[in-house]
Amino acid sequence: MRAPYSNLVLAIDAAGVSKVYKGVHQAALSEVSLKVEAGRIFTLLGRNGAGKTTFVRMCATQLMPTAGSINVLGYDVVRQAKQIRDLISIVPQEGRPLRALTSWDHIYNWLQIRGEGKQSARDKTEEILRKLELYEARNRPAMNLSGGMKQKILVAMAMATDAQLLFLDEPTIGLDPVSRRQVWSAINDWKAKGGSILLTTHYMDEAEMLSDYVVIIDKGKVITQGTIQELRRVIPQNIRVDIARDGLDIDALEPYGSVVDTGAGMLRVFTFESAVRELSELALGRNLAFTVSPVTLDDVFVYLVGGGIGDNQNGRD
């Protein structure tokens, strides 16, 4: 069992962290300061190249920061890397299982390397294989498994351990919807047992489903952070209405709020609850399909790092 956290210890405490790769003038990360509370799921969001993986690798002692300090579970990543490595586990973004080894081999051997006894390693290997529905394929070499099953092997290796802090760098990439939900369940089970997680993902529904706290970074800098509810308030309007575009004049929607062409045959109106009834009646009167939903994290992300709603806007702010 993983040891309980002290209430005084942050899972990660980063102060003024910057990273400049050799031969590159622009910083991959610039003066990033974050505090990750123990026992929570903390998510980093950003576009490709924003600096998410760089931050994860520095916290996991795989990269040295150029400037600033990072403490992981109370230990300094530069001076006390060995102590940190004994307490963490990671699913790397571009990891691959060994072709000739089975899923059982990967997990069982990894647990033995980390110091588990034989019986304990067997029990934990079977438990995580069953949880991620890999048990029936436990004796098949990784080279004979699908890409999604290979990805689940990497997740299983990390989550079978008793590490206190888990780094998940896009753990569900390439997984089908059912497999993604199996991983989500395992992540929530991990948290329920007292573990902490630093997650990166490009799936906004995944971030909304799992995260206790979210940080959005762009071009190496933190641009906002907060709970899901706090981030949704970044967009002035709190409701979005998607209406089929068929024959609909965009000018007819402008009085209700900000109008965006989604590019998928739908017009999206960011508006307030007071306008929902009128918009619904307009759509029904023209026999147009429509949906009403709260503003999502996906909307917030595009609003912040895509230049705002107005980038694709055909109406007014």
Secondary structure, DSSP 8 states (H G I E B T S, - for coil): ------TT--SEEEEEEEE--TT-SS-SEEEEEEEE-TTSEEEEE--TTSSHHHHHHHHTTSS--SEEEEEETTEETTT-HHHHHTTEEEE-TT----TTSBHHHHHHHHHHHTT--HHHHHHHHHHHHHHTT-GGGTTSBGGGS-HHHHHHHHHHHHHTS--SEEEEESTTTT--HHHHHHHHHHHHHHHHTT-EEEEE-S-HHHHHHH-SEEEEEETTEEEEEE-HHHHHTTSS--EEEEEE-TT--GGGTGGGSEEEE-SSSEEEEEE-HHHHHHHHHHHHHTT--EEEEE--HHHHHHHHHSS-GGGGBSS--
